[in-house]
Amino acid sequence: MGIIQELYGIILGRREKSVQGSYTSYLFEQGEDKILKKVGEEAAEVIIAAKNGCGAALTGEVADLTYHLLVLLAWHGISPSDVLAELAARRNENPGDRAKRQPPLPIIADQRLKIAEGLGKIGIIEISKEYEGIHVLLQATAMGKDWNVAITGGEIPHLGAVALGIPRPSLQNPAVTSATVSVMTLTGHKEDEIARPAAHFLASRLNAPVVVSCGIHNDNIRPEDIRRVGEMVQEALNELVKTACV
């Protein structure tokens, strides 16, 4: 933890006294929303590096995420030693005891949505769609103003593709919000056909960075069923946007 404490001390110094040209000072000047956005972006980069199977890239992205988490802790006046103390306290306790110690995160919910009983306490929206035995499940977690969305379904749970959508002004009409999307697809999978448009849709509608992971598998699926799966996914995305924008 030596380097962590050393880095945290530098970050605290930048919080107390801004230094011209310092990226850390820039983050503090921009405020919490900017810091949270960077944490979300770096978390997405960690996912992409891990799925890409590159150890060096993963190490670098985890380092970037760790730095931004330290900035977030400093913003809230929380020390890395507080995190270590929490980990130590969890080592010999039951999950139920931890739930009693910690207040639940705010739940983003709507009466039209079914929120999983076991997940509601950590702020996950769950939207379920089903058609003639074909099931699609969308789970969305708010990360500040950013979103992490998982779309699953079918007979075999798996990860087929991950897409990162970042909002930007439309090239045709700068007054309209569009999005740039980056996709990583596992070899032999086609979920990018769902993850890419989903990330574009959510990032542009929510005007926030969005990570979409997708894995849907059905043996002997018919062409009309594939079309229906796409429709169910879009219905779930529409409900998510409607709820998030309330």
Sequence and secondary structure as in RCSB ss.txt:
>XXXX:A:sequence
MGIIQELYGIILGRREKSVQGSYTSYLFEQGEDKILKKVGEEAAEVIIAAKNGCGAALTGEVADLTYHLLVLLAW
HGISPSDVLAELAARRNENPGDRAKRQPPLPIIADQRLKIAEGLGKIGIIEISKEYEGIHVLLQATAMGKDWNVA
ITGGEIPHLGAVALGIPRPSLQNPAVTSATVSVMTLTGHKEDEIARPAAHFLASRLNAPVVVSCGIHNDNIRPED
IRRVGEMVQEALNELVKTACV
>XXXX:A:secstr
 HHHHHHHHHHHHHHHS  TT HHHHHHHH HHHHHHHHHHHHHHHHHHHHHT HHHHHHHHHHHHHHHHHHHHH
TT  HHHHHHHHHHHTTS HHHHHHHS        TTS   TTTGGGTEEEEEEEETTEEEEEEEEEETTEEEEE
EEEESS    EEEEEEEEE SS TTSEEEEEEEEE TT  THHHHHHHHHHHHHHHTS EEEEEEEE TT  HHH
HHHHHHHHHHHHHHHHHHHT 
